[in-house]
Amino acid sequence: MRIAIVGTGISGLTAAHYLHREHEITVFEADTRVGGHANTVDVTVDGREHAVDTGFIVYNEQNYPGFVALLRDLGIATQPTDMSFGVSDRTTGIEFRATNLNTIFAQRRNVANRPFLRMLTDILRFNRAARALVESSAGDGAPEMTLREFLRRGRYSPDFARQFIVPLGASLWSADPETFTEMPALAYARFMYNHGLLQITRRPQWRTITGGSRNYVQALTAGFSDRIRVATPIRKIVAAPAGGAGVELLTEQGPESFDRVIVATHSDQALRMLADSTPAERAVLGAIRYQRNTTTLHTDERMLAAEPRARASWNYTVRVGAQRATVTYCMNSLQSIESTRPLLVTLNRRDEIDERSVLAEFEYAHPVFDAAAMSAQRRRDEIQGTRGIYFAGAYWGYGFHEDGVQSARAVVRAMGAER
């Protein structure tokens, strides 16, 4: 078959990897580079070059089986990474890193801080309750209950939500801290449960790609790089009329016809490309919202906690009224980079970063997993392949690399079932 694949994030590249040997594929990418959120940047700091990841950074072997299989097939070198998490609350002055007693009480005065001690107690209590929620068969109406309602019912302290649950969730999903707790409680609990984040010990070892995520992108595309067209945005996708065959793609170079099309972009982008979207496509793809995040690679260590013991690999700053995640990733610890100055990737604090320290800037969009999005996911089969058009993307899962891989594999299986 002649198959068009639109988008070169993890979903599009995975689909192309599994299809290119048996089919005539053409891969379209609107950007001038391939990889999507896998974006490694070369920077020079004090005369030394460093390859720094600015989007996708980490995975673990327990929860990323499809991605791990790809890496092994491609012979990609990986290494363990540190996934410590810290919080700085600008209003209260509280700073801590959730690693051990020394870093939890990075500010020694918190040993006698009652609200802080209650927050720590609430962490343990919440972990137990979330595990019970996942393990219960009925779920007590959990599919509809939001995380906000779950916290209210459990009488958790405001400090617990403000200084732990929201910072952790907003960091993981690059989400709006003001609305993050609208995520379904069961979905949140399942993710944390499956990733070992509801337990203090025996957590999975996280890993990163040695030399940067572009190494896996280069290896993954090696077999079909001559069939990738960069800087070629799709203007329209037109399905064949009822009873017809083929799907037409319109670019600046004109129309092209294919037997099948895999749209491996964000769902909102996919919907905008469809010239004649169906009611089901509009309902499903249009239900998933996105959060845009300004990302800055820099060396301004003021974006980290003032207390050195509270500094972590993931550093969240709590700010009043913030509508976007304000987290700083320390790439030195995450990628084992040795540099004379810290190499930091910060979301949504561009106006606070010293201009002289800025090395690069990007903007990424992340899906918002509220009840509407979760409901749309359950309707995927209503739109998948019905007009020769398939939709792949991490938005069908939790928004992570493994979700993108699995969505692509599901499309490949579905297309194979057609024969």
C-alpha positions, 0 to 999 in steps of 0.5 A: 500500500501507499501510506502517508504518515503525517508527523515525525514525533515518536508515534509517526516514526514508530509507525514508519519503522514498522511499515517501511519495509513492506509498504511504500511510505512517505513521511511528512513533517511541517518542521525543519527537523524530525523528532517532535518532543525528542529535541537534543540541542548542542550548546557551548558553555565556557568553551565546552560543547554539550548535547542537551535534551529539551523535551523528552528526557527519561523513561523506565524499563518497567513502564515503557516496554514498547519503547524499550523494545525499539531501543534494543532493536536499534542498539541504542545506549542508555544510562541510569538517571536521577529523578529527584523532585524538589519544591520551592514555595515562593509565598511561604518560603518552604523548600524541600527535596523528596529524597531522604530525611536530610533533603526533606528537612533541607530547611532544618526549621521545618522539623518543628513546622506543623503545617509542613509535618502535616503535609508529609503525613498527608503524602503517606495517607494519600499514597495509601488511599490512591493504592486502595482506589486502584486496587478496589474493583468498584472504584466507588464512582472513581471514573467520574470523580476528579482529583480535586474531589478526591482531595476534598473527601480525604480532607487533605491539607491545602499545603499538601495540594499546593506544595506536593500534589499539584507541583508533582502532577504539573511537572509530570504533565506540564499542566496548568496548576490551576486546573490540574486537579480536574484530572480524574482521580482514578486516572491519576492514581493508576498512573502513579501506581503503575510507575511505582510513585505511590511507594517510598521504596522499590521505585523503578530505575529511570534511564536516559538516552546516552548522548541525547534523545536525537541518537534514537531518532537518527537510528530509528529513521535510518531505514527510511530517511530518504522518504521523509519530507521536512518543511512540508506542512499538510494543508488539507486531508481529504477522504474519498467519497463514500464507496471511493478509494484513497485519501488525498493530501494537499501540500504547497506542492499540490495534491497527492493520493495515498491508500491510507494516511496515518495522522501522527500529530496532536489531535487538535492539529489532526482535526484542523487538517481534515477537510471534511471531518465527521461528527465523530472525529470532531467530537473525539479529536476536539475534546482533547485540549492542549497546554502550550509551554515556553521552554528555555535552556539556560544557565541561570541557577536562580531558577533552582531552590535557594537552599542547596539541599533542596535542589533536585533534578526536577525543581518546581516553583509554586507561584500564586496564580500561575496558569502554566507549570513552572518547573526547572529540569537540571540536565546535569543530573538528568543526563550526567553532564559535567559543565562549569555552569548548571545546564537548566531547562525551565518551563514558563519563566522566561521573563525571570531568567537572566537574558545573558544565560539563555542558550535556546528557546522552544515551545511545546504543547502537551495534552490536558487529561481532564474528564473530557479527554479521558472520555474521548479516548474511550471512543477511539475505535469510532474514528480509527481507519473508518475512511482510510485515515488513522490517528496515532499519538501519545494523547491516546494514553497519558501523553508519554513516549510509551503511549505514542509507541503503543498508539502507533503499534495499534495502528500498524496492527489495525492496518495489517488486519485489513489485508 
